[in-house]
Amino acid sequence: MKAAAFDFSRASDINELTALKEGEKFVAGNQSLGPMMNLRLVRANRLVDIATLPALRKANEHSNHVEFGAAVTHAEIEDGETPDPANGWMKKAAANIAHRAVRNRGTIGGSLAHADPAADWVIVLTGLDAKVALIGPDGERKVNIEDFITGPYTTVLKENEFIASVEVPKRPTSACWGYWKFMRQVGEFAKASATVLIDQENGFYRCALGALEGPPLVLPRPLDIIEGDLGPKKAVEDALSVRKIASYDMHVAALERALEQAKEGLRL
Ligand SMILES: Cc1cc2nc3c(=O)[nH]c(=O)nc-3n(C[C@H](O)[C@H](O)[C@H](O)COP(=O)(O)OP(=O)(O)OC[C@H]3O[C@@H](n4cnc5c(N)ncnc54)[C@H](O)[C@@H]3O)c2cc1C
């Protein structure tokens, strides 16, 4: 099946993006929208290409964070063409998204806007405590990543609002990280995933689960999980009271492996 007929234009100015008409949609890498349109799960009268807009293509380093323009591609992060806020962890995560052909086109902003619960950036950026900068007709606002995704394929984006950038806090070299995803084959979406961040210098600890039926879940009591006072099984069980998790055992195992990875880093 192929997509229903649509018009196409390339945005030449960021201001055009807050004035789309009914039936018009942004397209960035087209790696998620294309398949959805081919399956006729999504229709649009016109696609407005934002992938080459200079304002969305930059990654800027600030004192405490790196700001990734929404149209930065997975491949650019994989290749180290962007500043690195997190000791190479984003580079590794990017390299494990799908296949190179998808990574060449797919963008960090497109991935978050699409909000597939199994997507890599959705869980990795939650684990890294990122913020999403949105621009709409009413101006700019910043949303914590945990508040950005509200359900499967659902975000807080309003009509004519777009993701301008994603801000990822810089981590000291002493910080440690674990990211584990279970997938049936390399290049596939995760069946279960988990991240662990141990940033002792800043007193910031985070354990999160991804590939759930909804948005990622930031687990309460991360330090207890990391120090072993709360086992991964009990931590995921407790999370069950917050949200139903179908793939419980896989999520426990993903959390155990992410913990091992992060703690391995502590011993280096
Ligand atoms: C075969 C295949 C395998 C894949 N495997 C994986 C995988 O293992 N892990 C993974 O994480 N992903 C995977 N993906 C998805 C891929 O990472 C996509 O690149 C990503 O999900 C969407 O990014 P995009 O730039 O292509 O967005 P598009 O497809 O262009 O757009 C997706 C949606 O986001 C909207 N949008 C795009 N940019 C913005 C913006 N700046 N502001 C507001 N809305 C916007 C569009 O209107 C559309 O609704 C796979 C894709 C394919 C085709």
The ligand as an ORCA input file, in Angstrom:
! r2SCAN-3c Opt
* xyz 0 1
  C      12.875      0.021      9.690
  C      12.851      0.998     10.832
  C      13.366      0.597     12.057
  C      13.380      1.481     13.124
  N      13.912      1.061     14.324
  C      13.993      1.922     15.347
  C      14.614      1.545     16.589
  O      15.123      0.447     16.754
  N      14.643      2.468     17.580
  C      14.108      3.712     17.436
  O      14.170      4.502     18.364
  N      13.541      4.101     16.280
  C      13.469      3.242     15.234
  N      12.887      3.658     14.056
  C      12.277      5.000     13.986
  C      13.317      6.064     13.593
  O      14.219      6.258     14.667
  C      12.675      7.419     13.221
  O      13.699      8.157     12.694
  C      12.073      8.247     14.316
  O      11.160      7.554     15.112
  C      11.282      9.425     13.729
  O      12.120     10.416     13.339
  P      11.948     11.140     11.946
  O      12.875     12.297     11.933
  O      12.076     10.148     10.863
  O      10.441     11.689     12.053
  P       9.300     11.743     10.932
  O       8.980     10.359     10.511
  O       9.626     12.727      9.881
  O       8.103     12.335     11.818
  C       7.503     11.566     12.841
  C       6.392     12.407     13.502
  O       6.960     13.489     14.212
  C       6.484     14.750     13.707
  N       7.659     15.637     13.785
  C       8.878     15.450     13.229
  N       9.711     16.408     13.646
  C       9.023     17.216     14.486
  C       9.346     18.379     15.252
  N      10.576     18.928     15.249
  N       8.370     18.945     16.012
  C       7.119     18.413     16.032
  N       6.753     17.315     15.338
  C       7.692     16.724     14.574
  C       5.968     14.478     12.313
  O       4.943     15.367     11.957
  C       5.438     13.048     12.487
  O       4.161     13.078     13.088
  C      12.854      2.796     12.968
  C      12.336      3.209     11.726
  C      12.335      2.321     10.665
  C      11.802      2.776      9.332
*
